[in-house]
């Protein structure tokens, strides 16, 4: 049975063409049909509202600019959300660190040679720690070596346990006193900074929180608008899920 949207048929060719955009959907065909139905409803609504143009995307965009309205979130709204859900604004301990990785050898002999080389580089850094970035670029088998070994900022639980223990057991500005052995090989670790966990202040999170809440309000308005179009439409040959 043909699928029609207020009397306009969706062709099999249209569905096949849209399928490529929904391969991550558990049911790509359903995803394609639903997208085409919504597109057709929006296009019909735009035409009925007197919005013309050859580019369907621009026509629909003009419709949404005209019809989608919601009250922008204020700082007071954001503060109320912040106070209502304090657990969402806490963070654990984190650190900024860099490392030099020496990949493990293929056998015991090769591994012992790798370890000996790593210990030699560590000894040099214990005397000249300012050479860390240079030696990381020269020796590290990790891609981070090209950034002087920098791993950026990360929190607990993001690294393998042995590496995490070394990082959070070393003071900021210090080298871990011994090589760190992990499944990846031998690491020389330098901790650049340590950050204690705790609540993120409202002032710190405010710009991102206001943006996030406005995005959520926009999505809610879009969801309700699409649901109203589906509810008022005559769709035959396919049952749209509840929006």
Secondary structure, 3 states (H helix, E strand, C coil): CCEEECCEEECHHHHHHHHHHHCCCCCHHHHHHHHHHHHHHHHHHHHHCCCCCCCHHHHHHHHHHHHCCCCCCCHHHHHHHHHHCHHHHEECCEEEEEEEEEECCCCHHHHHHHHHHHHHHHHHHHHCHHHHHHHHHHHCCCHHHHHCCEEEEEECCCCCHHHHHHHHCCCCCCECCCCEEECCEEEEEEEEEEECCEECCHHHHHHHHHHHHHHHHHHHHHHHHHHHHHHHCCEECCCCCCC
